[in-house]
Amino acid sequence: MTTPTRAQLLERLRQEAPQAVRIVVAAAVGWQICRWIDPGSLPLYAVIVPVVAMRDDPYSAFNTSFDRLLGVVAGIAIGVLVAGWLGPSVYAVSLVLLVGLLGGIVLRVGPSLNVQVSMSALLVFANPDPGQLAVVRLWETLVGAAVTVVLSPLLFPPDSRAAVASDYQEVTRQVARQLSDLGALTAHADRHVPRVLALHDAAQETEHRAEELPLKLAGAQRSVRYNPLRRRHRSTLAAMAAPVGLVVTLAQAARVLVEDVAEFAARPGIGPTWDQVGPHLADVLSETAVAVGTGLTPAGLTPEARQSVAAAAQELERWRAAAPAPLDAVLRRSAYRIVHALEAFDR
């Protein structure tokens, strides 16, 4: 295991300290409310809920892991019933585990089994007399759950607008860089097949990241809709729908184009044909890379990007007139898709 540097530790502190503060505040509030209700209680379960359920997820509506929250409440309820019926015994523990795991299948919000149900149910048996204290633990848990849901969107709420904008900008930079890199290799791609194949792997990864953007945008929109401190971001996020859709199209077309270039450039004896095809495609890619890299705004293309798209479209027409061979037509297909997507976005 590599020891983190001072800069890495400071970055972790900057990113995660607000989440720690959120948990501490929610736990303290839950504890105090329980103490007001019952001054003689030690409401540890009210503290446990925000620790396990509050999350720093910018795409969550309440920034809370609801599967964990449901798991805590359901688990305590199961533990209460079984402890009151069977008391602390191996049969009780086995039954709690079985029912808790089956309940975790039903109460699963995410893609995996919600083990929080069983874990919370077992915590009931940590008491010397679980049957006697179980009901107390249940209402403490409910108080902690209510405090967690109410305070989660109010205490240092993650900025979902900034998160989705950062992801969008990073994917856009990757697409622009890959188009530029492919343009630099395309003129003589038959001599650079390993580099084109490596670029294809990168383009495939970028395509996956791009295809996640619409889901992240939808999550961010839900998050700000239910968060009074972030509702002002609704219009900004709504305006990102078109640019996000464009970047998904560009990433998919770029991946297909890199794949086609890699396939054709590796064919034996392709050199003479590629000497005619490569320069045209390289010119188109250099212009589209500039267009993607210089500005895709919610209002359309920047003036510089618009000029680059026009130049790419003109080069495509020159290419079509000069080289009508089947290979040219195949490679032009994805190039057309990229250029036409940029043109349509600017209308």
Beta strands, then each sheet from edge to edge (+ up, - down):
strand 1: 296-297
strand 2: 300-301
sheet 1: 1+ 2-
end
